[in-house]
Amino acid sequence: MTCKDDRVRTEDVLAAIATGLWRWDNASGTVTLDSEAARLLGLPAEPVVLPEVAVRSRFHPVDWNEINGIVTLAVAEDTLAEARLRIMDEDGRVLRTVRSRSKPLENRCADGRVDYELIGTIQEIAEPQPGTTAAHTPITGDWRRSREAFLLDAGRALAEARSTAEVLRVAASLSMPGFSPDGLAVFGMAGERLSIIGHHGQEPGDEGPFAQMRLDTDYPAAEVVRTGRAIYLPTPEEYKRRFPATWPLAQPFGRASWAFLPLIVAGRTMGAWMAAFKHPVTFSPDERSVLTTVARMLAQALQRAGVAESERELTTGLQRSMMPQLGPEIPGMTIAARYVPTGGGLQVGGDWYDMIPLPSGRFALVIGDVQGHDVRAAGLMGQLRIAVRAYASEGHRPDAVLSRASRFLAGLCSSQEREREGEGAGPLDDADFQSPRFATCLYVECDPGTGTLEVARAGHPDPAIRMADGTVLMRPTAGGLPLGIVPDTDYPTTRFTLEPGETMMLCTDGLIETGGHDLDTGWARLRAVLESDTHDTENLEKLADLLVQAVHGPSSHHTTGPLADRREDDIAVVLLCRASAECGCGTSMTYPARPARRTMLTVAQAEPERIAGARRQIRELLHDWADEDQLDSAELMVSEMVTNVLVHTDGDAVLVAEAVGELGTRRLRIEVSDGSDELPHKRHPGEMASSGRGVLLMEMLADTWGVDPRGEGKSTWFELYERSKPQPEA
């Protein structure tokens, strides 16, 4: 026989089974039909070449809309494009239903455009009767809407997953329209082997035979990872035929159908996804389309989760390397600290704290805040912390440590700016790195034996003291500019004593101002926590957690997750407690009956504005004083005494205030010392005089007062005896 006879015989055979041949060339826009294919499309039964628009008009529009997706899926999977199509006549009525099976061939044009050529068959099929099922059903509007709603919900849920575990939980909970797998497994790659990222629907330990499987193993997931193409196994017989070596591993699970799909991101296969079904699934084009879309979303979600987990791991490593341990226990003192980064990014910033052993046997507490919440701020913070530790370890005094640290930071920022300009990038600006940067810092040198504290402050919030009876007040200290602004800056030192049973709190402004608070309202919020009697405030670890919790909820040493996203600023807080004779910090304790409250404050000649701070200090010390008039009198006399020292002497005024006794019957004693030997004397100022009333005020307002000469200078003092509030009349 001739080749022509063979061709005619083939066409006759196909025509006998109502099957036609067609060739659809997307590049030329033409469709070639044999006589049977033309007849099935409602055209004269003869071979013909038609424009694709003429053929397209013969298909039901709903079915036509699905063809592009089916062809794209077949190209991606290197499989046949199979579709069920309804043929329409000129009046819009359905003539018949045909099944098209074709092999799409991809042609890349010179301009980079991709065209397809489909060569295949169309065959008439009978419509399924009501109450029966068919392997491939037409795509109805309800099914399409159900599928679109499912994919939308699945995409939203996977996009919100923040970790690999959450992604796997979402994947396991997906209920696909019309067919849902009961077993899932996600495979990754570790070198030349498969790894199990997670699974669902199997018992723990069932993944053992599949873990660490080589990629050249005759196993569907391994082949999918090698080729990047999906594998569908609708029956156990098909599984056994294609993968006989690993079929014994899959057989005990009792599944009826399997789908293995590649997890591809940016053209790179990162693993495979297995969906296993107890009921038979034929994997129609619509079902394969759903599975392929889910696999694509799953791959992207896993990649995002992996990046987020890598960032969290990097964040944890940075935090652990930059946040030091508090070191060995100090006899007679207890220390607790917390660092909580701001949300977003790598969750690292410029806040830090440190405890430094000193050559003198003392130790130093340092807390600081470098401007910014980004990686550069964290890098500067790490360098500055090391510099401060080095200067302190050399034995320098607190003021010298901060002066050297300021020069170091200023020089460091300047050198970085010069390097950037040398690279041709131009000077740094606010939109770039916000250089030059500065840092606030508080440096406290502590003598654990005597409780003496020497404080140097560079633009940082003052420390707070919780006294033995629970009273809390801000402890004003002398200070200078933040570090790095002016290289050669002086930082005066303030000395005071942490009495037994007292606790000092150092913190960054994030603890005070987060949540829309300013310094005043934020401090009031923290003061309520420190003064609360509803918890054991001498357990410093618990107190540290309560302080952070007061700002934005429950905390831990390093907080991550959704809670971190609500933070506005980094937080660092350090607590130092000096044990009293009656208790030990860190354990439950009972305070002795109303221990004395004591505070001390220095007002320098060059700082007359601190007189207002002295008045505020007295009011905070006596916040629960029974007689408001006496409290006003105490403020007035303190203001007069300190002003007299600044006006009539050349030295500083040192104020010491102490309140002792039970509530309602306490005694307040306030002393103001100076270096002058000249004693105050009573004057008789005229009506228009602006001074000379100090002694008169003392005689009028104080219960008792006096002047005590000292070796060098004198001490002027007064006492007030608390009067209980008068009882309201019946």
C-alpha positions in Angstrom: 0.0 0.0 0.0 1.0 3.6 -0.5 1.4 6.2 2.1 -1.7 7.9 0.7 -3.7 4.7 1.3 -2.4 4.5 4.9 -3.5 8.1 5.4 -7.0 7.5 4.0 -7.4 4.4 6.1 -6.5 6.3 9.2 -9.0 9.0 8.5 -11.6 6.4 7.7 -11.0 4.7 11.1 -11.2 8.0 13.0 -14.3 9.0 11.1 -15.9 5.7 12.0 -15.5 6.4 15.7 -16.7 10.0 15.3 -13.1 11.4 15.8 -11.7 14.2 13.8 -8.2 15.7 13.5 -7.3 19.4 13.8 -4.3 21.6 13.9 -4.5 25.0 15.6 -1.7 27.4 14.8 -1.8 30.4 17.1 1.0 32.2 15.3 -0.8 32.3 11.9 -4.2 32.5 13.4 -5.5 29.5 11.4 -7.1 26.2 12.2 -6.8 23.2 9.8 -9.7 20.6 10.1 -10.2 17.3 8.4 -13.7 16.4 7.2 -14.8 14.7 10.4 -13.6 17.6 12.6 -15.4 20.0 10.3 -18.6 18.0 10.6 -18.3 17.9 14.4 -18.0 21.7 14.5 -21.3 22.0 12.4 -19.5 22.8 9.1 -19.7 21.0 5.8 -17.9 17.6 6.1 -14.8 18.4 4.0 -11.2 19.4 4.9 -10.9 23.1 5.4 -8.5 25.8 6.7 -10.3 28.5 8.6 -9.4 31.6 10.6 -9.4 30.9 14.3 -12.2 33.4 14.8 -14.5 31.3 12.7 -13.8 28.2 14.7 -14.0 30.1 18.0 -17.5 31.2 17.2 -18.6 27.5 17.2 -17.6 27.0 20.9 -19.7 27.8 23.9 -18.2 31.1 25.4 -18.0 29.6 28.9 -16.0 26.6 27.6 -13.8 28.8 25.4 -12.7 31.0 28.4 -11.1 27.9 30.0 -9.0 26.9 27.0 -6.1 29.3 27.7 -5.7 28.0 31.2 -5.8 24.4 30.1 -3.2 24.9 27.4 -0.9 26.8 29.8 -1.3 24.1 32.4 -0.5 21.4 29.8 2.6 23.3 28.7 3.8 23.6 32.3 3.2 19.9 33.0 4.3 18.6 29.6 1.0 16.8 29.3 -2.0 16.7 26.9 -4.4 19.6 26.9 -7.8 18.0 27.4 -11.1 19.9 27.4 -14.8 19.3 27.1 -16.4 21.7 24.7 -20.0 22.4 23.7 -20.5 23.1 20.0 -23.0 25.9 19.1 -25.0 26.5 15.9 -25.7 29.9 14.3 -28.7 30.4 16.6 -26.8 29.8 19.8 -28.1 26.3 20.4 -25.9 23.4 21.6 -25.4 20.9 18.7 -23.3 18.4 20.5 -20.5 18.0 23.1 -17.0 17.1 22.0 -13.8 16.2 23.9 -10.6 17.7 22.6 -7.2 16.1 23.2 -4.2 17.9 21.8 -0.5 18.3 22.4 0.6 21.9 22.7 3.9 22.8 21.1 5.6 26.0 22.3 7.1 28.3 19.6 9.2 31.3 20.7 9.1 34.2 18.2 12.0 36.5 17.5 10.4 39.3 19.4 10.2 37.1 22.6 6.5 36.4 22.2 5.4 32.8 22.9 2.9 31.1 20.5 1.3 27.7 20.7 0.5 25.1 18.0 -2.0 22.4 19.0 -2.2 19.1 17.2 -4.9 16.7 18.3 -8.3 15.2 18.0 -11.9 16.0 18.7 -14.4 13.3 19.5 -18.2 13.4 20.0 -19.3 12.2 23.4 -22.7 11.7 25.0 -24.0 14.1 27.6 -24.3 12.5 31.1 -27.8 11.9 32.2 -29.2 13.5 35.4 -28.1 11.7 38.5 -25.0 10.2 36.9 -21.3 11.4 37.1 -18.9 11.8 34.3 -15.1 11.9 34.3 -15.1 15.4 32.9 -18.1 17.7 33.4 -18.7 21.1 31.8 -17.6 24.0 33.8 -20.7 25.6 35.4 -20.9 29.0 36.9 -21.5 27.6 40.4 -18.4 25.5 40.2 -16.3 28.4 38.9 -17.5 30.7 41.6 -16.8 28.0 44.2 -13.3 27.5 42.9 -12.6 31.2 42.7 -13.8 31.7 46.3 -11.7 28.8 47.5 -8.5 30.1 45.8 -9.1 33.6 47.1 -9.5 32.3 50.7 -6.5 30.0 50.3 -4.3 32.8 49.0 -5.4 35.1 51.8 -4.7 32.5 54.5 -1.3 31.5 53.1 -0.3 35.2 52.7 -1.0 35.8 56.4 1.0 32.8 57.6 4.2 34.0 59.4 6.1 30.8 59.8 6.6 27.4 58.1 4.5 25.7 60.8 1.6 28.2 60.1 1.9 27.6 56.4 1.6 23.8 56.9 -1.4 24.3 59.2 -3.1 26.4 56.6 -2.3 23.9 53.8 -3.7 21.0 55.9 -7.0 22.9 56.5 -7.7 23.7 52.9 -11.0 22.3 51.7 -10.8 22.1 47.9 -14.1 22.4 45.9 -15.3 18.9 45.1 -12.2 17.0 46.1 -10.1 17.4 49.3 -6.9 15.5 50.0 -6.8 13.6 53.3 -3.0 13.3 53.3 -0.4 16.1 52.6 3.4 16.2 52.6 5.8 19.0 51.8 9.3 18.0 50.6 12.3 20.2 50.5 15.9 19.7 49.4 19.0 19.2 51.5 21.9 18.8 49.1 21.2 15.8 46.9 18.5 14.4 49.2 14.8 15.0 49.9 13.8 16.4 53.3 10.4 16.4 54.9 9.4 19.9 55.8 6.1 18.8 57.2 3.2 16.4 56.7 -0.5 16.0 57.7 -2.8 13.0 57.7 -0.1 10.5 58.6 1.0 9.3 62.0 4.2 10.6 63.6 7.1 8.6 62.3 5.4 7.6 59.1 7.7 10.0 57.2 10.8 8.0 58.2 11.2 6.0 55.0 10.8 9.1 52.8 13.2 11.4 54.7 16.8 11.7 53.4 15.8 10.0 50.2 18.2 10.6 47.3 16.9 12.7 44.4 17.8 9.9 41.9 15.4 7.5 43.7 12.5 6.2 41.7 9.9 8.1 43.8 7.3 10.6 42.5 8.5 13.5 44.7 12.1 13.0 43.8 11.2 13.0 40.1 9.1 16.2 40.5 12.1 17.9 42.1 14.4 16.7 39.3 12.2 17.7 36.4 10.0 20.5 37.8 6.9 18.9 36.3 3.8 17.6 38.1 2.9 13.9 38.4 -0.7 12.7 38.7 -1.4 9.1 39.7 -5.2 8.5 39.6 -5.1 4.9 40.6 -2.9 2.5 42.7 -2.2 0.5 39.5 -0.8 3.6 37.8 1.4 4.3 40.9 2.7 0.7 40.8 3.3 0.8 37.1 5.3 4.0 37.0 7.1 3.7 40.4 7.4 0.0 41.2 10.4 0.4 43.4 8.7 2.8 45.9 5.2 1.5 45.6 5.6 -0.8 48.7 6.3 2.4 50.7 3.1 4.1 49.6 0.8 1.0 49.6 0.3 0.7 53.5 -1.4 4.2 53.6 -4.4 2.9 51.7 -4.7 5.9 49.3 -6.5 5.7 46.0 -5.0 8.7 44.1 -2.0 10.9 44.4 -0.8 14.3 43.0 2.8 15.4 43.3 3.4 19.0 42.2 6.6 21.1 42.1 7.0 24.1 44.5 8.5 26.7 42.2 9.5 30.3 43.0 11.1 32.6 40.5 11.8 29.7 38.2 13.6 27.6 40.8 12.2 24.3 42.1 12.5 24.5 45.9 10.6 21.2 46.7 7.5 19.2 46.1 4.0 19.0 47.5 2.1 15.7 47.7 -1.7 15.6 47.9 -3.1 12.1 48.6 -6.7 11.0 48.4 -8.6 8.1 49.8 -11.2 8.4 47.1 -10.4 8.1 43.4 -9.6 11.3 41.6 -9.3 11.5 37.8 -7.4 14.8 37.9 -9.4 16.6 35.2 -7.9 19.8 33.8 -10.0 21.8 36.2 -8.7 19.8 39.2 -5.2 20.0 38.0 -5.6 23.8 37.6 -6.7 24.1 41.2 -3.9 21.9 42.5 -1.3 23.8 40.4 -2.5 27.2 41.7 -2.5 26.0 45.3 1.1 24.6 44.8 2.2 28.0 43.4 0.7 29.9 46.4 2.1 27.3 48.8 5.6 27.7 47.4 5.5 31.5 47.7 4.2 31.2 51.3 6.9 28.8 52.2 9.5 31.1 50.8 8.2 34.1 52.7 8.0 32.1 55.9 11.6 31.0 55.3 12.8 34.5 54.8 10.9 35.7 57.9 12.4 32.9 60.0 15.9 33.6 58.7 15.4 37.3 59.7 14.1 36.2 63.2 17.1 33.9 63.6 19.4 36.7 62.6 17.6 39.1 64.9 18.0 36.6 67.8 21.6 36.2 67.0 22.2 40.0 66.9 20.3 40.5 70.1 22.2 37.8 71.9 25.6 39.1 70.7 24.8 42.7 71.5 22.9 42.2 74.8 25.3 41.1 77.5 24.6 38.9 80.4 24.3 40.7 83.7 27.2 38.7 85.1 27.8 37.2 88.5 25.8 38.0 91.6 26.8 41.1 93.6 26.8 40.7 97.4 24.0 42.8 98.8 22.5 43.8 95.5 20.2 42.3 92.9 20.0 43.3 89.2 17.3 42.6 86.5 17.1 43.9 83.0 14.9 43.6 79.9 15.4 44.5 76.2 12.4 44.6 73.9 13.0 45.6 70.2 10.6 47.6 68.1 8.5 45.9 65.5 9.2 45.5 61.8 12.4 44.7 59.9 15.0 42.7 61.8 13.6 44.0 65.1 16.9 45.4 66.2 17.6 49.0 67.2 19.9 51.3 69.1 18.9 50.6 72.8 21.3 48.8 75.0 22.3 48.1 78.6 25.5 46.8 80.2 27.0 45.8 83.6 30.8 46.4 83.8 33.1 45.2 86.6 35.5 48.0 87.4 39.2 47.7 88.5 38.3 49.4 91.9 36.0 46.5 92.9 32.9 48.5 92.1 30.7 47.9 89.0 29.1 50.2 86.5 25.6 50.1 85.1 25.1 51.6 81.6 22.0 52.2 79.6 21.7 54.1 76.3 19.8 54.7 73.1 21.4 55.3 69.7 19.1 57.3 67.4 17.2 55.1 65.0 15.6 51.6 64.9 17.4 50.1 62.0 20.5 47.9 61.4 22.8 50.8 61.3 21.6 52.0 64.7 22.2 48.5 66.0 25.7 48.5 64.5 26.6 51.9 66.0 25.1 50.7 69.3 27.4 47.7 69.3 30.5 49.7 68.7 29.5 52.4 71.2 28.8 49.8 73.9 32.2 48.2 73.3 33.9 51.6 73.6 32.1 52.5 76.8 33.1 49.1 78.3 36.7 49.7 77.3 36.9 53.2 78.8 35.2 52.0 82.0 37.5 49.0 82.3 40.5 51.4 82.1 39.3 52.9 85.4 38.1 56.3 84.2 35.5 58.2 86.3 31.9 58.4 85.0 32.3 61.9 83.5 35.5 60.9 81.7 33.9 57.8 80.3 31.0 59.7 78.7 33.4 62.5 77.4 35.5 59.9 75.6 32.4 58.0 74.4 31.1 61.3 72.9 34.3 61.9 71.0 34.3 58.3 69.8 30.8 58.4 68.4 31.3 61.8 66.7 34.5 60.5 65.1 32.8 57.2 64.0 29.9 59.0 62.3 32.3 61.4 60.6 34.4 58.6 59.2 31.4 56.8 57.9 30.2 59.9 56.1 33.7 60.4 54.6 33.8 56.8 53.3 30.4 57.2 51.7 31.4 60.5 50.0 34.6 58.8 48.8 32.5 56.1 47.1 30.7 58.8 45.1 27.4 58.4 46.9 27.3 61.9 48.2 26.7 63.0 51.8 24.3 61.2 54.0 20.9 62.8 54.6 17.7 62.2 56.4 16.3 60.0 53.6 19.4 57.9 53.6 21.0 57.1 56.9 20.0 60.2 59.0 23.6 60.9 59.8 25.2 62.2 61.9 23.6 60.2 64.7 23.7 60.8 68.4 23.1 58.7 71.5 21.7 59.3 74.9 23.4 57.5 77.8 23.3 57.1 81.6 26.3 55.8 83.4 26.2 54.8 87.0 29.2 53.7 89.1 28.0 51.6 92.1 29.8 50.8 95.4 28.0 47.6 96.6 29.3 48.0 100.1 28.1 51.5 100.8 25.3 51.9 98.2 27.0 55.0 96.9 26.0 55.8 93.3 27.9 58.3 91.0 25.8 59.2 88.0 26.8 60.9 84.7 24.1 61.6 82.2 24.1 62.4 78.5 20.7 63.6 77.5 19.1 60.5 79.0 16.0 60.2 81.3 16.8 60.5 85.0 16.8 57.4 87.2 13.8 56.6 89.4 14.1 55.4 93.0 11.6 53.2 94.8 12.1 53.8 98.5 11.8 51.2 101.2 8.2 52.1 102.0 7.1 52.0 98.3 7.3 55.7 97.6 8.7 56.3 94.1 10.3 59.5 92.8 12.4 60.6 89.9 15.9 61.3 91.0 17.2 64.5 89.3 20.8 64.3 88.2 23.1 66.7 86.4 23.7 66.1 82.7 25.2 67.1 79.5 24.4 66.9 75.7 23.7 63.5 74.1 26.8 61.7 72.9 28.2 62.6 69.5 26.7 66.0 69.1 29.7 68.1 70.4 32.8 65.9 70.8 34.3 67.9 73.7 31.4 68.0 76.2 31.6 68.0 80.0 29.4 65.6 81.9 29.0 66.6 85.6 28.6 63.8 88.2 25.8 63.5 90.7 26.4 61.4 93.8 23.8 59.9 96.1 23.2 56.8 98.1 20.9 53.9 97.4 19.6 53.1 100.9 18.9 49.5 102.0 15.6 48.3 100.7 15.5 50.8 97.8 15.4 50.0 94.1 16.7 52.1 91.3 15.2 52.0 87.8 17.1 53.0 84.6 15.2 53.0 81.3 15.2 54.3 77.8 12.5 56.7 76.6 10.7 53.9 74.8 9.4 52.6 78.2 8.1 56.0 79.0 6.7 57.4 75.8 5.3 54.4 73.9 1.5 54.4 73.5 1.2 58.1 72.7 2.4 59.3 76.2 4.8 62.1 76.8 7.4 62.1 79.6 4.9 63.2 82.3 2.0 60.9 81.5 4.3 58.0 80.7 6.1 58.4 84.0 2.8 58.5 85.8 1.9 55.2 84.2 5.2 53.6 85.3 5.0 55.1 88.8 1.7 53.4 89.4 3.3 50.0 88.6 6.3 50.7 90.8 4.2 51.8 93.7 1.5 49.1 93.4 1.0 46.9 96.5 -0.7 44.2 94.5 2.5 42.4 93.7 5.9 41.6 95.2 7.9 44.4 93.8 11.1 43.2 95.4 11.1 40.2 93.0 13.0 42.2 90.4 12.4 39.7 87.5 8.6 39.9 88.0 8.8 43.7 88.4 10.8 44.0 85.1 8.1 42.0 83.3 5.3 44.1 84.9 7.0 47.3 83.7 7.2 46.1 80.1 3.7 44.7 80.3 2.3 48.1 81.4 3.5 49.5 78.0 2.2 46.9 75.5 1.1 43.6 77.1 2.9 40.5 78.3 6.6 40.4 77.6 9.6 38.2 77.7 13.3 38.8 77.6 13.2 38.9 73.8 9.7 39.4 72.4 8.9 38.6 68.8 5.8 37.9 66.8 2.6 40.0 66.3 3.1 41.8 69.5 6.3 43.3 68.3 4.6 45.0 65.4 2.7 47.3 67.7 5.8 48.8 69.3 6.8 52.4 68.6 10.3 52.4 70.1 12.8 50.0 71.5 12.7 49.4 75.2 15.6 48.8 77.6 15.1 48.8 81.4 17.5 47.9 84.3 16.6 47.5 87.9 19.1 47.6 90.8 17.9 46.7 94.4 20.0 47.1 97.5 19.1 44.5 100.1 18.0 45.7 103.6 18.9 44.0 106.8 15.4 42.6 107.1 15.2 41.0 103.6 17.0 39.8 100.5 16.0 41.1 97.1 14.5 38.5 94.9 12.5 36.9 97.7 9.2 37.8 99.3 9.8 40.3 102.0 7.9 42.4 104.6 9.0 46.0 105.1 9.6 47.3 108.6 7.0 49.7 109.9 7.3 52.9 107.9 11.0 53.2 107.1 12.4 56.7 106.6 12.1 58.4 103.3 15.2 60.3 102.3 16.3 62.2 99.2 19.3 64.4 98.4 19.7 67.0 95.7 22.5 69.4 94.6 21.7 72.7 93.0 24.7 74.3 91.4 25.4 78.0 91.0 25.1 77.6 87.2 21.8 75.8 87.4 19.3 78.0 89.2 16.5 76.4 87.1 17.0 73.3 89.2 15.2 75.0 92.1 11.9 74.1 90.4 13.2 70.5 90.4 13.9 70.7 94.1 10.3 71.8 94.8 9.0 69.0 92.6 11.2 66.5 94.5 9.8 67.5 97.8 6.2 67.2 96.5 6.9 63.7 95.2 8.6 62.7 98.4 5.5 63.9 100.4 2.8 62.8 97.9 0.7 61.3 100.7 1.3 64.0 103.3 -1.9 64.6 105.2 -1.9 68.4 105.3 -1.8 70.1 101.9 -1.0 73.5 103.5 2.1 72.1 105.2 3.2 70.7 101.9 2.9 74.1 100.2 4.8 75.6 103.1 7.6 73.1 102.7 7.9 73.9 99.0 8.0 77.6 99.8 10.7 77.3 102.5 12.9 75.0 100.3 12.7 77.5 97.4 13.7 80.3 99.7 16.6 78.4 101.4 18.1 77.2 98.1 17.7 80.6 96.5 19.5 82.3 99.4 22.5 80.0 99.0 22.7 80.8 95.3 22.3 84.5 95.8 24.4 85.1 99.0 27.2 82.5 98.5 29.6 81.4 95.8 29.0 77.7 96.3 26.4 75.0 95.5 23.3 74.2 97.7 23.0 70.6 98.9 19.5 69.6 99.9 18.7 66.6 102.1 15.1 65.8 103.0 13.9 63.0 105.3 10.4 62.0 106.5 10.1 59.5 109.4 7.2 58.1 111.4 3.8 56.6 110.8 1.3 58.2 108.4 -0.5 61.1 110.0 2.2 61.7 112.6 5.4 61.9 110.6 8.2 64.3 111.0 9.8 66.1 108.0 13.3 67.5 108.3 14.9 69.4 105.4 18.5 70.6 105.5 20.2 72.9 103.0 24.0 73.0 103.3 26.4 75.5 101.7 30.1 76.4 102.0 29.6 79.9 103.6 30.3 80.6 107.3 27.9 83.6 107.2 24.8 82.9 109.3 21.4 84.1 108.3 19.8 86.9 110.3 16.4 88.4 110.6 15.7 91.4 108.4 12.8 93.9 108.3 12.0 94.3 104.6 9.7 97.0 103.4 6.5 96.4 101.5 8.2 96.7 98.1 11.3 94.7 99.0 12.0 91.6 96.9 14.2 89.8 99.4 15.0 89.5 103.1 12.0 87.4 104.2 13.6 84.0 104.5 14.0 83.9 108.3 10.5 85.4 108.7 9.0 82.7 106.6 10.8 80.0 108.7 9.5 81.4 111.9 6.0 81.6 110.6 5.7 78.3 108.7 8.1 75.8 110.4 7.4 73.9 113.6 11.0 74.4 114.4 14.1 75.5 112.5 17.8 76.4 113.1 21.2 76.9 111.7 24.1 74.4 112.5 27.7 75.5 111.8 29.8 72.9 110.0 33.5 72.5 109.7 33.4 74.4 106.4 30.1 76.2 105.9 26.7 75.7 107.6 23.4 73.8 107.4 20.1 75.6 107.6 17.2 73.3 108.5 13.5 73.2 109.5 11.1 70.6 110.7 7.3 70.1 110.1 5.2 67.7 112.1 2.4 66.1 110.1 -1.1 67.0 111.2 -3.9 64.5 110.4 -6.6 65.6 108.1 -9.6 67.0 110.0 -12.6 64.7 110.1 -15.6 65.9 108.1 -18.5 67.3 110.2 -21.5 65.0 110.6 
